Amino acid sequence: MASSTDAAPQAPRWWFQGVSRYAWMVLVVCALGWLFDTMDQHLFTLVRQRSLTEILRSQVSAADLDGAAKQWGGIITSVFLLGWAAGGFLFGVIGDRLGRTRTMVVTILIYSLFTGLNALVQTPWQYAICRFLTAMGVGGEFAAGAALVAEVWPARSRPMALGFLQALSAVGNMSAAVITYLLSNVAWQWVYVVGAIPALLVVWIRRSVKEPESWEHAKKEAEKGEVGKELGSIRALFSTKALTRNTLAGVLLGTAGVGGVWGAGFFLPDLLGSVMKPIVSKSAEIMALPGAEQQAAISATIQALRSKVFFVQQLGAFLGMFGYAALSQRIGRKPALSLTLILAFLSVNAAFWGVRDITSAYILAFPLGVFCLAPFSAYAVYFPELFPTRLRSTGVGFCYNSARILAAFAPAALGTLANQFANPLDETAGLRQAASIVAFIYFVGFAGLLFAPETRGKPLPE
């Protein structure tokens, strides 16, 4: 009879136990790459109205200035999403052909450099071009990083590691809020100068991170020239019924989340600015200032409030993204996504109709962050599980970035609808109505769920 000491070793109880030091290092590097990526994305979100108001002040009348800044804000956000998609397609393929690590280095350099160049823009179109080029790097980094983590981490821990990777994006968003808050009393251009700092991360990546063994194996197989073994082919995503199904499901799911958050959720700070402007303008501290200083003080005060509320929203996002990863392990990827999409729709309507002052903004920003950002954890956890190693970066990039093209109309539509529903007696009316209409994009995700496979408990396809 075998003794108890001969029994098979017990499996680790927690997802983070028994993981190699190298796997942790890879997760930290990829998480930092994505954290700085999202930080650079949202520096614009938080100085959008302030910077465009300053750029457009000499080009439009004072009466039209606020509306023009909002409309250009929507247009540039749409341009950013298109650049994000272009970079995702390009670097998704490169990530499979050239390697995950090399692709991360290139994309981080691109988004850092062009974020810094945003500080030099003089016109809205220059701003749009710089945001497009920034987005090329932003869109390419995620697919390579997610594929790298998925291939290095053990199967039992992979979903939570990928959820952690995506949750760190909320810390990047919070970093953007902190930076814009601390720099609210200086020129907005300094915000973008700080955004160039992540370029230093590439030194660590080049010295410490190697390509995963599964990718090296797939590369050797591809070099044999066998049919169906090629690396990084968009055409191959539609080569079988299963791959076509998975690709289309991913695109529809991505469109719902990307369109909802970029077309509505991330405009909550803009709504807050409109809500608080008359309140701040009439405050005793502002009224006591000389007339020439009042406008600058109002702008700085509103910028600080926007940054604080965005920070609260991103605290919710961290909980939502990590929470989705845990929930999907218990009930499955698809049921967790269904619940998340419904709650995201409801949270947008609650926030945009409910925010009336700074207190209500703090209260409603948190659940808005939880539910609008939770689908992005699904993209990190679920998308790598839909594709084999030779197509993983390409597939993740294609789904995520096709979604950005399809969803790019959402922020532009928001700006147009906000002007269409504008009410001279209530500056907030147009944006409230527009956001509630755009939020219906979340129901596009249910079309993808109809034929999306359930992957909980299954190994990564090789």
C-alpha positions as CSV (number, residue, x, y, z in Angstrom):
1,M,0.0,0.0,0.0
2,A,1.4,3.4,-1.0
3,S,2.2,5.9,1.7
4,S,0.7,9.3,1.7
5,T,4.1,10.7,0.6
6,D,3.8,8.8,-2.7
7,A,0.6,10.5,-3.6
8,A,0.6,12.9,-6.6
9,P,1.4,16.5,-5.6
10,Q,-1.7,18.6,-5.0
11,A,-2.4,21.2,-7.6
12,P,-1.9,24.8,-6.5
13,R,-5.1,26.3,-4.9
14,W,-4.8,29.8,-6.3
15,W,-4.2,31.0,-9.8
16,F,-1.1,32.9,-8.9
17,Q,0.7,29.9,-7.1
18,G,3.3,27.8,-8.8
19,V,4.0,30.3,-11.6
20,S,7.6,30.8,-12.8
21,R,9.4,34.0,-12.1
22,Y,9.9,34.5,-15.9
23,A,6.2,34.2,-16.5
24,W,5.6,36.9,-13.9
25,M,8.2,39.1,-15.5
26,V,6.5,38.7,-18.9
27,L,3.2,39.6,-17.4
28,V,4.6,42.7,-15.7
29,V,6.4,43.9,-18.9
30,C,3.3,43.3,-21.1
31,A,1.0,44.9,-18.5
32,L,3.3,48.0,-18.3
33,G,3.3,48.2,-22.1
34,W,-0.5,48.2,-22.1
35,L,-0.8,50.5,-19.1
36,F,1.3,53.2,-20.8
37,D,-0.6,52.5,-24.0
38,T,-3.9,53.3,-22.3
39,M,-2.4,56.3,-20.5
40,D,-1.4,57.8,-23.8
41,Q,-4.9,57.1,-25.2
42,H,-6.6,59.0,-22.4
43,L,-4.4,62.0,-22.1
44,F,-6.4,63.2,-25.1
45,T,-9.7,62.2,-23.6
46,L,-9.0,64.5,-20.6
47,V,-7.6,67.5,-22.4
48,R,-9.8,67.1,-25.5
49,Q,-12.2,70.0,-24.8
50,R,-9.6,72.2,-23.2
51,S,-7.0,71.8,-26.0
52,L,-9.5,72.1,-28.9
53,T,-11.1,75.2,-27.3
54,E,-7.7,76.9,-27.3
55,I,-6.8,75.8,-30.8
56,L,-10.1,76.9,-32.3
57,R,-10.5,80.1,-30.4
58,S,-9.1,82.2,-33.2
59,Q,-11.0,80.3,-35.9
60,V,-14.7,80.4,-34.7
61,S,-16.9,82.8,-32.9
62,A,-17.2,82.7,-29.2
63,A,-20.8,81.6,-29.5
64,D,-19.8,78.6,-31.6
65,L,-16.6,77.7,-29.8
66,D,-18.0,75.1,-27.4
67,G,-20.0,73.3,-30.1
68,A,-17.1,73.3,-32.5
69,A,-14.7,71.9,-29.9
70,K,-17.1,69.1,-29.1
71,Q,-17.6,68.3,-32.8
72,W,-13.9,68.2,-33.5
73,G,-13.4,66.1,-30.4
74,G,-15.7,63.5,-31.8
75,I,-14.0,63.6,-35.2
76,I,-10.5,63.3,-33.8
77,T,-11.7,60.4,-31.6
78,S,-13.0,58.7,-34.7
79,V,-9.8,59.3,-36.5
80,F,-7.9,57.8,-33.5
81,L,-10.1,54.7,-33.7
82,L,-9.3,54.3,-37.4
83,G,-5.6,54.6,-36.7
84,W,-5.9,52.1,-33.9
85,A,-7.5,49.7,-36.3
86,A,-4.9,50.3,-39.0
87,G,-2.1,49.7,-36.5
88,G,-3.9,46.6,-35.1
89,F,-4.2,45.0,-38.6
90,L,-0.6,45.8,-39.6
91,F,1.1,44.9,-36.3
92,G,-1.2,41.9,-35.6
93,V,0.2,40.2,-38.8
94,I,3.7,41.4,-37.9
95,G,3.3,40.0,-34.4
96,D,2.8,36.5,-35.9
97,R,5.5,36.8,-38.6
98,L,8.2,38.8,-36.8
99,G,7.5,37.8,-33.2
100,R,5.6,39.1,-30.2
101,T,8.6,40.8,-28.4
102,R,9.9,42.7,-31.5
103,T,6.4,43.9,-32.3
104,M,6.0,45.2,-28.8
105,V,9.2,47.2,-29.0
106,V,8.2,48.9,-32.3
107,T,4.7,49.7,-31.3
108,I,5.7,51.2,-27.9
109,L,8.2,53.5,-29.6
110,I,5.5,54.6,-32.1
111,Y,2.8,55.5,-29.6
112,S,5.3,57.2,-27.3
113,L,6.9,59.3,-30.0
114,F,3.7,60.5,-31.6
115,T,2.1,61.2,-28.2
116,G,4.9,63.6,-27.5
117,L,4.4,65.3,-30.9
118,N,0.8,66.1,-30.0
119,A,2.3,68.9,-28.0
120,L,3.3,70.8,-31.2
121,V,0.0,70.8,-33.1
122,Q,-1.5,74.1,-34.2
123,T,-4.7,73.1,-36.1
124,P,-7.4,70.4,-35.6
125,W,-6.2,68.5,-38.7
126,Q,-2.6,68.4,-37.4
127,Y,-4.1,67.1,-34.1
128,A,-6.0,64.4,-36.0
129,I,-2.9,63.3,-37.9
130,C,-0.9,63.0,-34.7
131,R,-3.6,61.1,-33.0
132,F,-3.9,58.7,-36.0
133,L,-0.2,58.0,-35.9
134,T,-0.2,57.6,-32.1
135,A,-3.1,55.1,-32.5
136,M,-1.1,53.0,-35.0
137,G,1.2,52.1,-32.1
138,V,-1.6,51.8,-29.6
139,G,-3.5,49.4,-31.8
140,G,-0.6,47.1,-32.5
141,E,0.7,46.7,-29.0
142,F,-2.2,44.9,-27.4
143,A,-2.4,41.9,-29.7
144,A,1.3,41.1,-29.4
145,G,1.2,41.5,-25.6
146,A,-1.9,39.4,-25.1
147,A,-0.6,36.7,-27.3
148,L,2.7,36.7,-25.4
149,V,1.1,36.4,-22.0
150,A,-1.4,33.7,-23.3
151,E,1.5,31.6,-24.6
152,V,3.9,31.9,-21.6
153,W,1.4,31.4,-18.7
154,P,0.1,27.9,-17.7
155,A,-3.4,27.1,-18.8
156,R,-4.9,27.0,-15.3
157,S,-3.7,30.6,-14.6
158,R,-4.0,32.1,-18.1
159,P,-7.5,33.7,-17.8
160,M,-6.7,35.5,-14.6
161,A,-3.3,36.6,-15.9
162,L,-5.0,38.0,-19.0
163,G,-7.6,39.6,-16.9
164,F,-4.9,41.2,-14.8
165,L,-3.2,42.4,-18.0
166,Q,-6.4,44.2,-19.1
167,A,-7.2,45.5,-15.6
168,L,-3.9,47.3,-15.6
169,S,-5.2,49.4,-18.5
170,A,-7.4,51.0,-15.9
171,V,-4.3,52.0,-13.9
172,G,-3.0,53.5,-17.2
173,N,-6.3,55.5,-17.5
174,M,-6.0,56.6,-13.8
175,S,-2.4,57.7,-14.5
176,A,-3.8,59.9,-17.3
177,A,-6.2,61.4,-14.8
178,V,-3.5,62.0,-12.2
179,I,-1.2,63.6,-14.9
180,T,-3.9,65.9,-16.2
181,Y,-5.0,66.8,-12.7
182,L,-1.4,67.7,-11.6
183,L,-0.9,69.7,-14.8
184,S,-4.3,71.4,-14.8
185,N,-2.7,74.8,-14.1
186,V,-0.1,74.7,-16.9
187,A,-0.3,74.6,-20.6
188,W,-2.0,71.4,-21.9
189,Q,1.0,70.7,-24.2
190,W,3.0,69.5,-21.1
191,V,0.5,66.6,-20.7
192,Y,1.7,65.2,-24.0
193,V,5.4,65.7,-23.2
194,V,5.0,63.5,-20.1
195,G,3.2,60.9,-22.4
196,A,6.4,60.3,-24.4
197,I,8.2,58.8,-21.3
198,P,7.0,55.2,-21.9
199,A,9.5,54.8,-24.7
200,L,12.1,53.9,-22.0
201,L,10.3,50.6,-21.4
202,V,11.7,49.2,-24.7
203,V,15.1,48.9,-23.1
204,W,13.8,46.4,-20.5
205,I,11.8,44.4,-23.1
206,R,14.8,44.0,-25.5
207,R,17.1,42.8,-22.7
208,S,14.7,40.5,-20.8
209,V,11.9,39.0,-22.9
210,K,12.3,36.2,-25.4
211,E,9.9,34.8,-28.0
212,P,7.6,32.1,-26.6
213,E,8.4,28.5,-27.4
214,S,5.1,27.9,-29.1
215,W,5.7,30.7,-31.5
216,E,9.2,29.4,-32.3
217,H,7.7,26.0,-33.0
218,A,5.0,27.6,-35.2
219,K,7.7,29.5,-37.1
220,K,9.7,26.4,-37.8
221,E,6.5,24.6,-39.1
222,A,5.7,27.6,-41.4
223,E,9.3,27.5,-42.8
224,K,8.6,24.0,-44.1
225,G,6.1,25.6,-46.5
226,E,3.2,23.2,-45.7
227,V,-0.3,24.4,-46.6
228,G,-2.3,25.6,-43.6
229,K,0.9,26.3,-41.5
230,E,1.6,29.9,-42.7
231,L,2.1,32.6,-40.1
232,G,0.2,35.8,-39.8
233,S,-2.3,35.5,-42.7
234,I,-5.6,37.4,-42.5
235,R,-6.9,35.2,-45.3
236,A,-6.3,32.2,-43.2
237,L,-8.7,33.5,-40.6
238,F,-11.4,32.6,-43.0
239,S,-9.9,29.4,-44.3
240,T,-12.2,27.0,-42.3
241,K,-15.7,27.2,-41.0
242,A,-14.6,27.3,-37.4
243,L,-12.0,30.0,-37.9
244,T,-14.5,32.1,-39.9
245,R,-17.1,31.7,-37.1
246,N,-14.7,32.6,-34.4
247,T,-13.4,35.7,-36.3
248,L,-16.9,37.1,-37.1
249,A,-18.0,36.5,-33.5
250,G,-14.9,38.3,-32.2
251,V,-15.5,41.3,-34.5
252,L,-19.1,41.7,-33.4
253,L,-18.2,41.4,-29.7
254,G,-15.5,43.9,-30.1
255,T,-17.7,46.4,-32.0
256,A,-20.2,46.4,-29.1
257,G,-17.6,47.2,-26.4
258,V,-15.4,49.6,-28.4
259,G,-18.3,51.5,-29.8
260,G,-20.0,51.8,-26.4
261,V,-17.1,53.0,-24.4
262,W,-15.5,55.3,-27.0
263,G,-18.8,56.5,-28.4
264,A,-20.4,57.3,-25.0
265,G,-18.6,56.1,-21.8
266,F,-15.5,58.1,-22.2
267,F,-17.5,61.3,-22.8
268,L,-18.7,61.5,-19.2
269,P,-15.9,64.0,-18.4
270,D,-17.2,66.2,-21.3
271,L,-20.7,66.0,-19.9
272,L,-19.4,66.9,-16.4
273,G,-17.6,70.0,-17.9
274,S,-20.9,71.2,-19.3
275,V,-22.8,70.5,-16.0
276,M,-20.2,72.2,-13.8
277,K,-19.4,75.3,-16.0
278,P,-22.3,77.4,-14.8
279,I,-21.8,76.2,-11.2
280,V,-18.1,76.9,-11.1
281,S,-18.5,80.3,-12.9
282,K,-20.8,81.5,-10.1
283,S,-18.7,80.3,-7.2
284,A,-17.5,83.0,-4.8
285,E,-13.8,82.1,-5.4
286,I,-14.1,82.7,-9.2
287,M,-16.2,85.8,-8.9
288,A,-13.6,87.4,-6.6
289,L,-10.9,87.2,-9.3
290,P,-10.2,90.0,-11.8
291,G,-12.2,89.5,-15.0
292,A,-9.2,88.6,-17.1
293,E,-8.3,85.7,-14.8
294,Q,-11.8,84.2,-14.4
295,Q,-11.8,82.2,-17.6
296,A,-8.4,80.6,-16.9
297,A,-9.5,79.7,-13.4
298,I,-12.8,78.2,-14.6
299,S,-11.0,76.1,-17.2
300,A,-8.4,74.9,-14.6
301,T,-11.1,74.1,-12.0
302,I,-13.2,72.1,-14.5
303,Q,-10.2,70.2,-15.8
304,A,-9.4,69.2,-12.2
305,L,-13.0,68.0,-11.7
306,R,-13.0,66.0,-15.0
307,S,-9.7,64.3,-14.0
308,K,-11.1,63.3,-10.6
309,V,-14.3,61.9,-12.0
310,F,-12.4,60.0,-14.7
311,F,-10.1,58.6,-12.0
312,V,-13.2,57.3,-10.1
313,Q,-14.5,55.8,-13.4
314,Q,-11.2,53.9,-13.9
315,L,-11.3,52.5,-10.3
316,G,-14.6,50.9,-11.4
317,A,-12.9,49.8,-14.6
318,F,-10.2,47.9,-12.7
319,L,-12.8,46.1,-10.7
320,G,-14.9,45.4,-13.7
321,M,-12.1,43.9,-15.8
322,F,-10.6,41.8,-13.1
323,G,-14.2,40.8,-12.1
324,Y,-15.0,39.6,-15.6
325,A,-12.0,37.3,-15.6
326,A,-13.0,35.7,-12.3
327,L,-16.7,35.5,-13.3
328,S,-15.9,33.9,-16.7
329,Q,-14.0,31.2,-14.9
330,R,-17.0,30.3,-12.9
331,I,-20.0,30.6,-15.3
332,G,-18.3,30.7,-18.7
333,R,-17.0,33.3,-21.2
334,K,-20.4,33.8,-23.0
335,P,-22.8,34.1,-20.0
336,A,-20.4,36.5,-18.3
337,L,-20.3,38.6,-21.5
338,S,-24.1,38.6,-21.9
339,L,-24.5,40.0,-18.4
340,T,-21.8,42.6,-18.9
341,L,-23.3,44.0,-22.2
342,I,-26.7,44.5,-20.6
343,L,-25.2,46.2,-17.5
344,A,-23.0,48.4,-19.7
345,F,-26.1,49.7,-21.7
346,L,-27.9,50.4,-18.4
347,S,-24.9,52.1,-16.8
348,V,-24.4,54.6,-19.8
349,N,-28.1,55.7,-19.5
350,A,-27.9,56.0,-15.7
351,A,-24.8,58.1,-15.9
352,F,-25.7,60.4,-18.7
353,W,-29.2,61.1,-17.5
354,G,-28.3,61.1,-13.8
355,V,-25.2,63.4,-13.5
356,R,-26.5,66.8,-12.3
357,D,-23.6,67.9,-10.1
358,I,-20.2,66.7,-8.9
359,T,-21.6,64.4,-6.2
360,S,-23.8,62.5,-8.7
361,A,-20.9,62.3,-11.1
362,Y,-18.7,60.6,-8.5
363,I,-21.5,58.1,-7.6
364,L,-22.4,57.2,-11.2
365,A,-18.9,57.2,-12.7
366,F,-17.9,54.1,-10.7
367,P,-20.5,51.7,-12.1
368,L,-20.1,53.2,-15.5
369,G,-16.4,52.2,-15.3
370,V,-17.2,48.7,-14.0
371,F,-19.6,47.7,-16.8
372,C,-18.3,49.7,-19.8
373,L,-14.8,48.5,-19.4
374,A,-15.5,44.9,-18.3
375,P,-16.0,43.7,-22.0
376,F,-12.4,44.6,-22.7
377,S,-11.3,42.0,-20.2
378,A,-13.2,39.5,-22.3
379,Y,-11.2,40.5,-25.3
380,A,-8.0,39.8,-23.5
381,V,-9.2,36.5,-22.0
382,Y,-11.4,35.2,-24.8
383,F,-9.9,36.3,-28.2
384,P,-6.5,34.5,-27.7
385,E,-8.6,31.3,-27.0
386,L,-10.2,31.5,-30.5
387,F,-7.1,31.2,-32.6
388,P,-4.2,28.8,-33.1
389,T,-0.6,29.9,-32.3
390,R,0.3,30.7,-35.9
391,L,-2.7,33.1,-36.2
392,R,-3.1,34.2,-32.6
393,S,-1.7,37.8,-32.8
394,T,-3.3,38.2,-36.3
395,G,-6.7,37.0,-35.0
396,V,-6.7,39.1,-31.8
397,G,-5.6,42.1,-33.8
398,F,-8.2,41.5,-36.6
399,C,-11.1,41.1,-34.2
400,Y,-10.2,44.0,-32.0
401,N,-9.4,46.4,-34.8
402,S,-12.1,45.5,-37.3
403,A,-14.3,46.4,-34.3
404,R,-12.6,49.8,-34.1
405,I,-13.4,50.5,-37.8
406,L,-17.0,49.5,-37.4
407,A,-17.3,51.4,-34.1
408,A,-15.4,54.5,-35.4
409,F,-18.6,56.1,-36.4
410,A,-19.8,56.1,-32.8
411,P,-17.9,59.1,-31.3
412,A,-18.4,61.2,-34.5
413,A,-22.1,60.3,-34.4
414,L,-22.2,61.4,-30.7
415,G,-20.8,64.8,-31.6
416,T,-23.2,65.2,-34.5
417,L,-26.2,64.0,-32.4
418,A,-25.2,66.3,-29.5
419,N,-25.4,69.3,-31.8
420,Q,-28.6,68.1,-33.4
421,F,-30.3,67.7,-30.0
422,A,-28.7,70.9,-28.6
423,N,-31.0,73.0,-26.4
424,P,-30.0,76.7,-25.9
425,L,-31.7,76.5,-22.4
426,D,-29.7,73.4,-21.3
427,E,-26.1,72.9,-22.6
428,T,-26.1,69.3,-21.4
429,A,-29.3,68.1,-23.2
430,G,-27.7,67.2,-26.5
431,L,-24.9,65.1,-25.1
432,R,-27.3,63.2,-22.8
433,Q,-29.6,62.3,-25.6
434,A,-26.8,61.4,-28.0
435,A,-25.1,59.1,-25.5
436,S,-28.4,57.2,-24.8
437,I,-28.8,56.6,-28.5
438,V,-25.2,55.5,-29.1
439,A,-25.4,53.0,-26.2
440,F,-27.7,50.8,-28.3
441,I,-24.5,49.5,-30.0
442,Y,-24.0,47.2,-27.0
443,F,-26.7,45.0,-28.4
444,V,-24.5,44.2,-31.5
445,G,-22.6,42.0,-29.1
446,F,-25.5,39.6,-28.8
447,A,-25.3,38.8,-32.5
448,G,-21.7,37.6,-32.0
449,L,-22.7,35.6,-28.9
450,L,-25.2,33.6,-31.0
451,F,-22.4,31.6,-32.7
452,A,-19.4,32.3,-30.5
453,P,-17.9,29.1,-29.0
454,E,-17.6,28.6,-25.3
455,T,-13.9,28.1,-24.4
456,R,-13.9,27.9,-20.6
457,G,-11.7,25.0,-19.4
458,K,-10.3,24.2,-22.9
459,P,-6.6,24.4,-23.9
460,L,-5.3,27.0,-26.3
461,P,-5.6,25.8,-29.9
462,E,-2.2,24.9,-31.4
